[in-house]
Amino acid sequence: MSNAGEGGAKPVGENKPLGAPRGKRPRIRVSCVDQLGACRCHHGHKPGDVFDFDRDRGKMCAMACHVGFPYIDILRYGGTVPGNEPGTAKFCCPEVDTLNVWLAEIVDE
């Protein structure tokens, strides 16, 4: 039998529940805490620089953001990074001559 006279096919997911409301994601602060390489950062970052990941990520080096994003995502969604204190994650930029060390941490509001 055809259902052509019954309004046709329904869009996929039309009858699915919306699910739980999305909670507020925690704020993440990203700080440059050390430099292991001999050369200055081509983007100008140095130890002591601090950024709010949501508001300032356009000011951060794209390579550092790219490396840090998986760690930040882990923190935001309740995970922990092995070898780091809960709520924190350290990572390095991939620029071999610079090697800035970054610390991402959840900011309690």
C-alpha positions as CSV (number, residue, x, y, z in Angstrom):
1,M,0.0,0.0,0.0
2,S,1.1,3.5,-0.7
3,N,1.1,6.2,2.0
4,A,1.0,9.0,-0.6
5,G,-2.4,10.0,0.6
6,E,-1.3,10.0,4.3
7,G,0.9,13.1,4.2
8,G,4.0,11.4,2.6
9,A,7.2,10.5,4.3
10,K,8.1,12.2,7.5
11,P,11.5,13.8,8.0
12,V,13.9,11.6,9.9
13,G,13.9,12.3,13.6
14,E,10.7,14.2,13.6
15,N,9.3,12.1,16.5
16,K,12.5,11.8,18.4
17,P,12.6,13.5,21.9
18,L,14.8,16.6,22.1
19,G,16.9,15.0,24.8
20,A,18.3,16.6,28.0
21,P,19.0,20.3,27.8
22,R,22.6,21.1,27.1
23,G,24.4,22.3,30.2
24,K,26.6,25.4,30.3
25,R,30.1,24.5,29.3
26,P,32.8,25.6,31.8
27,R,35.1,28.4,30.9
28,I,38.6,27.4,30.0
29,R,41.7,29.5,30.7
30,V,44.8,28.8,28.5
31,S,48.1,30.1,29.8
32,C,51.6,29.9,28.3
33,V,53.6,28.5,31.3
34,D,57.0,27.7,29.8
35,Q,59.1,27.8,26.7
36,L,61.5,24.9,26.0
37,G,62.8,25.9,22.6
38,A,65.6,28.5,21.9
39,C,63.7,30.6,19.3
40,R,60.9,33.2,20.0
41,C,57.4,32.2,19.0
42,H,56.5,33.4,15.5
43,H,53.1,34.5,16.8
44,G,54.7,36.4,19.7
45,H,53.5,34.2,22.6
46,K,55.7,34.0,25.7
47,P,55.3,32.6,29.2
48,G,52.8,34.6,31.2
49,D,50.3,35.1,28.3
50,V,46.8,34.2,29.4
51,F,43.7,33.7,27.2
52,D,40.0,32.9,27.7
53,F,39.6,30.1,25.2
54,D,36.1,31.1,24.1
55,R,36.7,34.9,23.8
56,D,40.4,35.0,22.9
57,R,41.1,32.0,20.8
58,G,41.4,34.2,17.7
59,K,44.4,35.9,19.4
60,M,46.1,32.6,19.9
61,C,48.4,30.9,17.5
62,A,46.4,28.5,15.3
63,M,48.9,25.7,15.8
64,A,48.6,25.9,19.6
65,C,44.8,26.0,19.4
66,H,44.8,23.0,17.1
67,V,47.0,21.0,19.5
68,G,45.1,22.1,22.6
69,F,41.5,21.7,21.3
70,P,41.2,17.9,22.1
71,Y,42.5,18.5,25.6
72,I,40.1,21.4,26.1
73,D,37.2,19.3,24.8
74,I,38.1,16.5,27.3
75,L,38.1,19.0,30.2
76,R,34.8,20.7,29.1
77,Y,32.9,17.4,29.0
78,G,34.1,16.1,32.4
79,G,37.1,14.0,31.4
80,T,40.6,14.0,32.8
81,V,43.9,13.9,31.0
82,P,46.3,11.2,32.3
83,G,49.2,12.7,34.1
84,N,47.5,16.0,34.8
85,E,45.7,17.3,37.8
86,P,41.8,17.1,37.5
87,G,40.5,20.1,35.6
88,T,43.9,20.8,33.9
89,A,45.8,19.7,30.8
90,K,49.3,20.7,29.7
91,F,50.3,20.6,26.0
92,C,53.1,21.9,23.8
93,C,52.9,23.9,20.6
94,P,54.2,21.9,17.6
95,E,56.8,24.5,16.6
96,V,60.0,22.5,17.3
97,D,62.3,25.6,17.7
98,T,59.9,27.3,20.1
99,L,58.0,24.6,22.1
100,N,55.8,26.8,24.2
101,V,54.1,24.9,27.0
102,W,50.5,25.7,27.6
103,L,48.2,24.9,30.5
104,A,44.5,24.6,30.0
105,E,42.3,24.8,33.1
106,I,38.7,25.0,34.0
107,V,37.8,28.3,35.5
108,D,35.3,28.1,38.4
109,E,32.9,31.0,38.2
